[in-house]
């Protein structure tokens, strides 16, 4: 019937475009999605897959795009319908498990572009599941846009080839569009600041009280406890109080977890990110996996920048001071080493190591290990104009 064809067409367009969008957003930052996969690997105790997380990241994201394109073009409708159904069942289970057991805070469905809570992701997957089930049972009515085999082959080859190449490119270099708080042009101190008068987090404490005469017990919130002034009534005694529970989230700064400190635990956050002059910040959050050649190149930049322009270069890592000392000796580095949690370091530069050029807390530019600037380029573009 006509209305069934319209529903099928709408379902294909909706699901196809959403899968393409989701896949491309994550392919824009495959290393970031690999970090999310590693969170799931830890939850399900399959950490032996961690070395393959980047490959799985590119494969899964590319698969989403390919399935979306094939669904829109009607290519291999039976295989695509099965692929979509199996994939959405898997994703629905994953997001439900994350939400029900609160094991992963954000699903990474749309990368860092559109953060979703696990329950939001689960709801989204349920909606998709309904549409995909309809597509699955009506797959026989899906016709390819091209009846000629060469046309279908061209669509298949271009879709798979370009999608995978895009993922490899953004992994080797940096995301084409940076959705993270440490993007070029961002001012780190401003992103950490809470504006005056901004709403604060609101918490609730539940008190349990007992009537001394009747033995009756009742629970009430801290707000009602103060309003009723029941504490002034000698017949009631406080038995226990719960831990504070967040009931309304206040203003959240874009960067809330950055704390940079030295080997003695002394904080250097303010000093380093508010340096009014040009300064270089190398980010190698995991030293045993850091690109050694890139570390040497950054070291050479640091020496030349310090000698000729008095530029300070520091290295940030999530490793221990002992690991850092070993890494410094092995690679004959002259940079100062500081320490921070791995989470913000992974967000600064999607590379290990990467390099940022800062001035007065603003990120002027950043580079991955695969595309570090030469000293001459650094001078010509930035330092000579200081």
C-alpha positions in Angstrom: 0.0 0.0 0.0 1.1 3.6 -0.6 1.3 4.6 3.0 3.5 1.6 3.7 5.9 2.7 1.0 6.0 6.2 2.5 6.8 4.8 5.9 9.5 2.5 4.5 11.0 5.4 2.6 11.0 7.7 5.7 12.5 4.9 7.8 15.3 4.3 5.4 16.1 8.1 5.2 15.9 8.6 8.9 18.0 5.5 9.9 20.4 6.0 6.9 21.2 9.6 7.6 21.5 9.0 11.4 23.9 6.2 10.9 26.0 8.2 8.4 26.0 11.2 10.8 26.9 9.1 13.8 29.7 7.2 11.9 31.3 10.4 10.4 31.2 12.2 13.7 33.2 9.4 15.3 35.4 8.9 12.3 36.4 12.5 12.7 38.0 11.5 16.0 38.7 7.7 15.9 41.2 7.9 18.7 38.7 9.5 21.0 36.1 6.7 20.2 38.8 4.1 20.9 39.2 5.5 24.4 35.4 5.0 24.8 35.7 1.4 23.6 38.5 0.8 26.1 36.0 1.9 28.8 33.6 -0.7 27.6 36.4 -3.3 27.4 37.2 -2.7 31.1 33.5 -3.0 32.1 33.1 -6.3 30.3 36.6 -7.6 31.4 37.9 -7.9 27.8 40.9 -5.6 28.2 43.0 -7.9 26.0 41.2 -6.0 23.1 42.7 -2.7 24.1 45.6 -3.0 21.6 43.1 -3.3 18.8 40.8 -0.4 20.0 41.8 2.0 17.3 41.3 -0.6 14.5 37.9 -1.5 16.0 37.1 2.2 16.3 37.7 2.8 12.6 36.0 -0.4 11.6 32.8 0.2 13.6 32.5 3.8 12.6 33.1 3.0 8.9 30.5 0.2 9.2 27.9 2.7 10.4 28.6 5.0 7.4 28.6 2.1 4.9 25.3 0.6 6.3 23.8 4.1 6.2 24.8 4.7 2.5 23.8 1.3 1.4 20.4 1.6 3.1 19.8 4.9 1.3 20.9 3.6 -2.1 19.1 0.2 -1.7 22.3 -1.8 -2.2 22.4 -5.4 -0.7 19.1 -4.7 1.1 18.9 -8.1 2.8 22.5 -8.1 4.1 22.2 -4.4 5.2 18.9 -5.1 7.0 20.5 -8.0 8.9 23.5 -5.8 9.7 21.5 -2.9 10.9 19.3 -5.2 13.1 22.2 -7.0 14.7 24.1 -3.8 15.2 21.2 -1.9 16.8 20.4 -4.9 19.1 24.0 -4.9 20.3 24.0 -1.1 20.8 20.7 -1.2 22.6 22.0 -3.8 25.0 25.2 -1.9 25.5 23.4 1.4 26.3 20.9 -0.3 28.6 23.7 -2.0 30.5 25.6 1.3 30.8 22.5 3.1 32.0 21.2 0.5 34.4 24.5 -0.2 36.1 26.0 3.3 35.7 29.3 2.0 34.4 29.9 4.4 31.5 28.9 8.0 31.9 28.6 8.9 28.2 28.1 6.4 25.4 30.1 8.2 22.7 27.3 7.6 20.1 27.9 11.0 18.6 31.5 11.4 19.9 32.1 14.7 21.7 29.9 16.7 19.3 26.7 15.7 21.1 27.3 14.1 24.5 24.5 11.8 25.5 23.8 10.2 28.9 23.4 6.4 28.8 19.6 6.7 29.3 19.3 9.2 26.4 21.4 6.8 24.3 19.2 3.9 25.2 16.0 5.9 24.3 17.6 6.8 21.0 18.5 3.2 20.3 14.9 2.0 21.1 13.5 4.5 18.6 16.0 3.3 16.0 15.2 -0.3 16.8 11.5 0.3 15.9 12.4 1.8 12.6 15.0 -0.9 11.8 12.6 -3.7 12.6 10.1 -2.2 10.2 12.9 -2.0 7.5 13.9 -5.6 8.2 10.4 -7.0 7.6 10.0 -4.9 4.5 13.5 -5.4 3.0 12.1 -7.2 0.0 10.5 -3.9 -1.2 13.8 -2.0 -1.2 15.2 -1.6 -4.7 18.7 -0.3 -5.5 19.1 3.1 -7.1 21.2 1.6 -9.9 20.2 -1.6 -11.6 23.6 -1.9 -13.4 26.3 -3.8 -11.6 29.1 -1.3 -12.5 27.1 1.4 -10.8 26.6 -0.6 -7.6 30.2 -1.6 -7.6 31.3 2.1 -7.9 29.1 3.1 -5.0 30.3 0.2 -2.8 34.0 0.8 -3.6 33.8 4.6 -3.1 31.9 4.4 0.1 34.1 1.8 1.7 37.3 3.3 0.4 36.7 6.9 1.2 35.2 6.1 4.6 38.2 4.1 5.8 40.7 6.6 4.3 38.9 9.4 6.2 39.3 7.5 9.5 42.9 6.7 8.9 43.6 10.4 8.0 42.0 11.8 11.1 43.8 9.2 13.3 47.2 10.0 11.8 46.7 13.7 12.1 44.0 15.4 14.2 40.2 15.7 14.0 39.1 18.0 11.2 36.5 19.6 13.5 37.6 19.7 17.1 34.7 19.4 19.5 36.8 19.2 22.6 37.4 22.1 25.1 41.0 22.3 24.1 40.4 23.2 20.5 42.6 25.9 18.8 41.5 29.3 19.9 40.1 28.2 23.3 41.3 30.0 26.4 41.9 27.4 29.1 41.6 29.7 32.2 38.2 31.0 30.8 37.0 27.4 30.2 37.9 26.5 33.8 36.2 29.6 35.4 32.7 29.5 36.9 31.0 32.9 36.3 29.9 34.9 39.2 26.3 34.2 40.1 26.2 31.0 38.2 23.8 28.4 39.6 25.5 25.9 42.0 24.9 22.2 42.4 21.9 21.5 44.6 22.0 18.5 47.0 19.5 16.8 49.2 20.0 15.0 52.5 17.3 12.7 53.9 16.9 12.6 57.7 15.4 9.7 59.6 13.7 10.7 62.8 12.0 8.7 65.6 9.3 9.8 68.0 10.4 8.9 71.5 6.9 8.4 72.8 5.2 6.4 70.0 8.3 4.9 68.3 7.1 6.2 65.0 9.8 6.8 62.4 9.7 9.2 59.5 12.0 10.5 56.8 12.2 14.0 55.5 14.4 16.1 53.4 16.9 18.6 54.9 14.7 21.4 53.5 11.6 20.2 55.2 13.6 19.5 58.4 14.6 23.1 58.6 11.2 24.4 57.6 9.2 22.5 60.2 11.9 23.0 62.9 11.1 19.5 64.1 14.5 19.5 65.7 13.1 21.9 68.3 10.5 19.3 69.3 11.9 17.2 72.2 9.7 14.3 71.3 11.6 13.7 68.1 15.2 12.5 67.8 17.5 12.2 64.8 18.4 8.6 64.0 20.4 9.0 60.8 21.1 11.1 57.8 21.9 10.0 54.2 24.8 11.0 52.1 24.2 14.3 50.1 22.4 13.4 46.8 22.7 15.6 43.8 19.2 16.7 42.7 20.0 19.6 40.4 23.2 20.2 38.6 24.6 23.7 38.5 26.8 25.4 36.0 29.6 23.1 34.8 32.7 24.7 33.3 34.0 23.2 30.1 37.2 22.2 31.8 36.8 21.0 35.4 39.3 18.2 35.8 42.7 19.8 34.9 45.2 19.9 37.7 48.9 20.1 36.8 51.5 19.3 39.5 55.2 18.5 39.8 56.7 15.3 41.2 56.3 16.7 44.8 52.6 17.3 44.3 52.9 21.1 44.1 50.2 22.6 41.8 51.5 24.4 38.7 48.2 24.7 36.9 47.8 28.5 37.2 51.5 29.2 36.4 51.6 27.1 33.2 48.2 27.9 31.7 48.3 31.6 32.4 51.8 32.2 31.1 51.5 35.6 29.3 54.2 34.7 26.8 54.4 32.0 24.1 55.1 28.6 25.7 55.1 25.1 24.3 53.3 22.2 26.0 54.1 18.7 24.9 51.4 16.2 25.9 52.4 12.5 26.1 50.0 11.0 28.5 51.4 7.5 28.2 55.2 7.4 28.0 55.6 3.7 27.1 53.5 4.2 24.0 54.9 7.6 23.1 56.4 8.1 19.7 60.2 8.3 20.5 61.1 10.2 17.3 58.5 12.8 17.9 59.8 13.2 21.5 63.2 13.9 20.1 61.8 16.4 17.6 59.9 18.2 20.3 63.1 18.2 22.4 65.0 19.9 19.6 62.3 22.5 19.2 62.4 23.1 22.9 66.2 23.7 22.9 66.1 26.1 20.0 63.1 28.0 21.3 64.6 28.4 24.7 68.0 29.5 23.4 66.7 32.0 20.8 63.4 33.2 22.2 63.5 32.2 25.9 60.4 30.0 25.3 59.5 27.6 28.1 58.6 24.0 27.1 57.0 21.6 29.4 55.9 18.0 29.0 52.6 16.7 30.6 52.1 13.1 31.4 49.9 10.8 33.4 52.8 8.5 34.3 54.6 8.4 37.6 57.7 10.5 38.3 59.8 7.4 38.2 58.6 6.5 34.7 59.2 10.1 33.6 62.8 10.1 34.9 63.4 6.9 33.0 61.9 8.3 29.8 63.9 11.6 30.1 67.2 9.6 30.4 66.4 7.2 27.6 65.5 10.1 25.2 68.0 12.7 26.6 65.2 15.3 27.1 65.7 18.7 28.5 62.1 19.6 29.1 60.5 20.1 32.5 58.0 17.3 33.3 54.7 17.8 35.0 51.8 15.5 35.8 48.1 15.4 35.3 45.2 13.0 35.1 45.0 11.0 31.8 41.5 12.2 31.0 42.2 15.9 30.3 45.5 15.0 28.7 43.8 12.7 26.2 41.5 15.6 25.3 44.2 18.2 24.8 45.8 16.6 21.7 44.6 13.4 20.1 48.2 12.1 19.8 50.9 10.6 22.0 52.8 12.9 22.0 51.2 16.0 20.7 52.4 19.6 20.9 50.4 22.8 21.8 51.5 26.4 21.5 50.0 28.6 24.2 50.0 32.3 24.9 48.2 33.8 27.9 46.2 30.6 28.3 44.9 30.6 24.7 45.7 27.6 22.5 47.3 29.2 19.4 47.9 25.9 17.6 48.5 22.3 18.1 50.1 19.4 16.2 50.2 15.6 16.4 53.3 13.6 16.4 53.0 12.9 12.7 52.9 16.6 11.7 55.1 18.5 14.1 56.2 22.0 12.9 59.8 22.6 12.0 61.7 25.2 14.1 61.8 27.6 11.1 58.1 27.4 10.6 57.4 27.9 14.3 59.6 31.1 14.2 58.2 32.4 10.9 54.6 31.9 11.9 54.6 32.8 15.6 57.8 33.5 17.5 59.2 36.2 15.3 55.9 38.1 15.6 55.9 38.0 19.4 
